[in-house]
């Protein structure tokens, strides 16, 4: 099983794309299940965590903040924290969301000497023996 914090982090690219694509309708019942994989997965994750809403119903605060400004890194971090807390509090939800990623084909494989594999790399990834950072 994947740890909660990394799982929440891995979900965020999907969640952010879903919010950008659907805006305040991100938690509405999906009318078109043929949505692009990234957007569709992000929307399904948000609906699993926050539930499905009727259009016009208030969105949870962290989702509403993302809808208001999906480029705001603080809003992304706040939503990630809410998702992480929800996954920590509910092991069944954690397992379901983990399964959703697996079924969507989101996986990581590394093979060979000094290989690196990740769903997301947010910092430096180096495989060189003498790699340095010039500052």
C-alpha positions, -999 to 999 in steps of 0.1 A, spaced: 0 0 0 12 35 -8 18 59 21 -8 86 24 13 118 19 29 105 -13 -4 93 -26 -20 127 -19 9 143 -37 6 120 -67 -31 127 -70 -27 165 -73 -17 167 -109 -50 149 -118 -70 170 -93 -56 203 -105 -63 194 -142 -99 184 -132 -105 217 -114 -91 236 -144 -113 217 -168 -145 216 -149 -143 246 -126 -172 249 -102 -188 219 -118 -160 195 -107 -181 178 -81 -213 177 -103 -225 143 -114 -205 135 -146 -225 136 -177 -197 125 -200 -176 96 -186 -155 97 -217 -134 126 -203 -97 125 -209 -79 102 -185 -61 128 -164 -91 151 -161 -115 122 -156 -94 106 -129 -89 138 -111 -126 145 -111 -134 110 -99 -109 113 -70 -124 146 -60 -159 132 -61 -148 102 -41 -132 124 -14 -158 152 -13 -189 135 -27 -210 145 -57 -229 178 -55 -257 193 -75 -247 223 -96 -250 254 -74 -244 236 -41 -215 252 -23 -182 235 -28 -160 225 1 -136 254 10 -104 239 -4 -121 230 -36 -137 264 -39 -103 280 -34 -88 260 -62 -118 268 -85 -112 305 -77 -75 303 -87 -62 270 -99 -27 286 -104 -24 295 -67 2 272 -51 -12 278 -17 -47 267 -28 -31 235 -43 -12 228 -11 -44 234 10 -64 210 -11 -36 184 -10 -37 187 28 -74 182 30 -72 151 7 -43 137 27 -63 141 59 -93 124 44 -71 95 32 -55 92 66 -88 92 84 -105 66 62 -84 35 53 -112 23 29 -111 56 10 -73 54 9 -76 19 -6 -102 30 -31 -82 60 -43 -51 39 -45 -70 13 -66 -83 41 -89 -47 52 -97 -37 16 -104 -67 9 -126 -61 41 -145 -27 27 -154 -8 52 -133 23 33 -124 60 37 -121 87 13 -132 125 16 -130 149 -9 -143 186 -10 -145 216 4 -127 210 40 -113 174 41 -127 149 66 -114 112 62 -115 85 84 -101 50 96 -109 61 131 -100 96 146 -95 95 180 -78 132 184 -72 165 173 -87 169 138 -99 204 127 -108 218 94 -118 254 105 -124 284 94 -103 298 129 -102 267 150 -105 269 185 -90 247 215 -88 262 248 -100 248 277 -80 
